Amino acid sequence: MSSEPTGLIAKSGIELLTFGTPNGYKASILLEELKAAYGKDYTWQSVNISKNTQKEPWFTAVSPNGRIPAIVDHDRDGFSVFEGLAILGYLTRRYDPEHKFSFPVESKEYDEAETWLAWQHGGVGPMQGQAGHFVRFAKEKIPYGIQRYVGETERLYGVLNTRLEGRDYIVGNKFSIADINLVGWVNVSQLSDIVLEDQFPNIAKWLDRILARPAVQKGFAIPYASPLTNAIVKETLAGSDAEKKKPFEDTHKLIQDAKDQYGYKYASP
């Protein structure tokens, strides 16, 4: 695939425009699951958001918001869908006829899935995304913003941990788009100093269960595997290379100091 795409390349099927982010992996994971279940192949291109490729006119013609992921369905006259939540819904409505990753619209599980999909889209994604911004990317480290967004992310994880008490998956007794919608974010929770095994054991077991799926593993490799997953952070911290460990140790101190400054105390819900 071209490292700097300049337009669409497929003539048929689904074309995915994505990058290695928690939202981007939602689409590639579901597409890999559909491929494994139904033989539904697709084309993908890597859209380098650090180079602002997503702001180019050809891309905004597909995704007016100028964000990844987006898909184009060439079998429906080039119909495009943007926003990860909408993409999950579109792909399952059109290409999951046996409801292997979704639920019949008349079922209770369909309504439950809609609720948890909305919960992630309006909660975990924005809050954890802002936590990551203030902790890792903001030039000025603002303690209030750090503890506010990390704390709200922890609160939401507490809600999810409770939901997963006695459950293998978020909705029904099967892996679905309700799980896919969350797994990209949960897989990098330790970047916000959220250690699942210590704080949220039900989520930790759920994550291991999801990551064991071959199609999920393939989806997490498109367009590239994240170098900052929980597993990699844990491996680094357990190692002997002080230089590699330092950024994660500094992050832990930064967040803890911000929490201490504002008297943060975890509570959920």
C-alpha positions in Angstrom: 0.0 0.0 0.0 1.1 3.6 -0.7 2.6 5.3 2.4 1.1 8.6 1.2 -2.2 7.9 -0.7 -3.5 10.5 -3.1 -6.9 9.1 -3.8 -9.0 5.9 -3.8 -7.5 2.8 -5.3 -10.2 0.1 -5.3 -12.9 -0.4 -7.9 -15.1 -2.9 -6.0 -15.7 -4.0 -2.4 -14.9 -2.0 0.8 -12.0 0.4 0.8 -10.8 1.3 4.3 -8.8 4.5 5.0 -7.3 4.2 8.4 -4.3 4.7 10.7 -3.0 3.0 13.8 -5.2 4.6 16.4 -7.9 3.1 18.8 -10.6 4.4 16.5 -8.9 3.2 13.4 -8.5 -0.4 14.7 -12.3 -0.6 15.2 -12.9 -0.8 11.4 -9.9 -3.0 10.5 -10.8 -5.5 13.3 -14.4 -5.9 12.1 -13.4 -6.1 8.5 -11.0 -8.9 9.4 -13.7 -10.7 11.4 -16.1 -10.4 8.4 -13.3 -11.7 6.1 -12.8 -14.7 8.4 -16.5 -15.4 8.8 -17.9 -14.7 5.3 -14.8 -14.4 3.0 -15.6 -10.7 2.7 -12.3 -9.2 1.4 -11.4 -5.5 1.4 -8.7 -3.0 0.5 -7.0 -0.6 2.9 -4.8 2.5 2.7 -2.8 4.0 5.5 -3.7 7.7 6.0 -0.9 9.3 8.0 -2.6 11.7 10.3 0.8 13.1 11.5 1.2 14.4 7.9 -2.3 15.8 7.7 -3.2 13.5 4.8 -6.7 13.3 6.3 -7.1 17.0 5.5 -6.5 16.7 1.8 -9.5 17.3 -0.5 -9.7 13.8 -1.8 -10.0 12.5 1.7 -12.5 15.1 3.0 -14.7 14.2 0.0 -15.0 10.8 1.7 -14.8 11.9 5.3 -16.0 15.6 5.6 -14.8 15.7 9.2 -11.3 15.1 8.2 -10.7 12.2 10.6 -10.0 8.5 10.3 -11.3 5.9 9.9 -13.5 6.1 6.8 -14.8 3.5 4.4 -16.0 3.6 0.8 -18.3 0.9 -0.4 -17.5 0.6 -4.1 -20.3 -1.9 -4.6 -22.8 0.8 -3.6 -21.7 3.5 -6.1 -18.9 4.6 -3.9 -21.0 5.3 -0.8 -18.8 6.5 2.0 -19.2 6.2 5.8 -17.1 8.0 8.4 -16.9 7.8 12.2 -16.0 4.4 13.8 -19.4 3.9 15.4 -21.2 4.5 12.1 -18.8 2.2 10.3 -19.4 -0.7 12.7 -23.2 -0.3 12.3 -23.0 0.0 8.5 -20.8 -3.0 8.0 -22.8 -5.3 10.2 -26.2 -4.2 8.7 -24.9 -4.8 5.2 -22.4 -7.6 5.5 -23.2 -9.6 8.7 -26.4 -11.4 7.6 -26.1 -14.2 10.2 -25.5 -11.7 13.0 -22.2 -13.2 14.0 -20.9 -9.9 15.3 -24.2 -8.0 15.8 -27.8 -8.7 16.9 -31.2 -8.8 15.2 -32.9 -5.4 15.3 -35.9 -6.8 17.1 -33.9 -8.3 19.9 -33.2 -7.0 23.4 -29.5 -7.5 22.7 -29.6 -5.1 19.8 -30.9 -2.3 22.1 -28.3 -3.2 24.7 -25.5 -3.0 22.1 -26.8 0.4 20.9 -26.5 1.6 24.5 -23.0 0.4 25.1 -21.9 1.6 21.6 -23.2 5.1 22.4 -21.6 4.9 25.9 -18.2 4.3 24.4 -18.6 6.8 21.6 -19.6 9.6 24.0 -17.5 8.6 27.0 -14.5 6.3 26.8 -13.2 7.5 23.5 -13.4 11.3 24.1 -12.3 11.1 27.8 -9.3 8.7 27.2 -8.4 10.6 24.1 -8.2 13.9 26.1 -6.3 12.1 28.8 -3.7 11.0 26.3 -3.5 14.5 24.9 -2.9 16.2 28.2 -0.5 13.5 29.4 1.5 12.8 26.3 1.1 15.6 23.7 0.3 18.9 25.4 3.5 21.0 25.6 2.3 22.5 28.9 1.6 19.8 31.5 -1.6 21.0 33.2 -2.3 19.1 36.4 -6.0 19.9 36.5 -6.6 18.7 32.9 -4.5 15.6 33.6 -6.3 14.5 36.7 -9.7 15.5 35.3 -9.5 13.3 32.1 -7.6 10.4 33.6 -10.0 10.4 36.5 -13.0 10.4 34.2 -11.5 7.6 32.2 -11.0 5.5 35.3 -14.6 6.2 36.3 -15.8 4.9 33.0 -13.6 1.8 33.3 -15.2 1.2 36.6 -18.6 1.1 34.9 -17.2 -1.4 32.3 -15.6 -3.5 35.0 -19.0 -3.8 36.7 -20.7 -4.7 33.5 -18.3 -7.5 32.9 -18.8 -9.1 36.3 -19.8 -12.7 35.4 -19.8 -11.9 31.7 -17.4 -13.0 28.9 -18.6 -10.2 26.6 -20.3 -6.8 26.9 -23.6 -7.8 25.3 -25.2 -11.2 25.1 -23.0 -14.3 25.3 -20.9 -13.5 22.2 -18.2 -11.3 20.8 -19.8 -8.4 19.0 -19.3 -4.9 17.8 -19.9 -3.7 21.3 -16.6 -5.3 22.2 -14.8 -4.2 19.0 -15.9 -0.6 19.7 -13.9 -0.6 23.0 -10.9 -2.9 22.5 -8.6 -0.5 20.8 -8.9 2.0 23.7 -8.6 -0.6 26.4 -5.5 -2.1 24.8 -3.6 1.1 25.4 -5.1 2.0 28.9 -1.7 1.9 30.6 -0.6 5.0 28.6 -3.0 6.8 31.0 -1.6 4.8 34.0 -4.6 2.5 34.1 -3.3 -0.9 35.0 -6.1 -3.3 34.3 -4.9 -6.2 36.4 -4.6 -4.0 39.5 -7.7 -1.8 39.1 -10.1 -3.6 36.8 -9.6 -7.4 36.7 -12.8 -8.1 34.8 -11.7 -5.9 32.0 -8.2 -7.5 32.0 -9.7 -10.9 31.5 -12.1 -9.6 28.8 -9.1 -8.0 27.0 -7.1 -11.2 27.0 -10.2 -13.0 25.6 -10.6 -10.6 22.8 -6.9 -10.4 21.9 -6.8 -14.2 21.5 -9.0 -14.0 18.4 -6.9 -14.4 15.2 -8.9 -11.8 13.3 -8.5 -9.3 16.1 -4.8 -9.8 15.9 -4.8 -9.2 12.2 -7.0 -6.1 12.5 -4.6 -4.7 15.1 -1.8 -5.0 12.5 -3.5 -2.7 9.9 -2.0 -0.4 8.9 0.6 -1.3 11.5 0.8 -2.7 15.0 0.8 -0.2 17.8 4.2 0.1 19.6 2.4 1.3 22.8 0.0 -1.5 23.8 -0.5 -2.5 27.4 1.6 -5.6 26.8 4.5 -3.6 25.4 4.4 -1.1 28.3 4.4 -3.9 30.8 7.3 -5.7 29.1 9.3 -2.4 29.1 8.6 -1.7 32.8 9.6 -5.2 33.7 12.9 -5.0 31.8 16.3 -3.7 32.8 16.6 -0.8 30.3 16.3 2.3 32.4 16.2 4.6 29.4 13.2 2.8 27.9 11.4 2.6 31.2 11.8 6.3 32.1 9.0 7.7 29.9 6.5 5.4 31.5 7.8 6.0 35.0 7.6 9.8 34.3 4.0 9.4 33.1 3.1 7.6 36.3 4.6 10.3 38.4 3.0 13.1 36.4 -0.4 11.6 36.8 0.0 10.8 40.4 1.3 14.2 41.2 -1.7 15.8 39.4 -4.1 13.6 41.4 -2.5 14.4 44.7 -2.5 18.2 43.9 -6.3 18.1 43.4 -7.1 15.5 46.0 -8.5 13.1 43.4 -10.2 10.0 44.7 -11.5 7.3 42.4 -15.2 6.7 42.4 -17.5 4.9 40.0 -20.1 5.2 38.7 
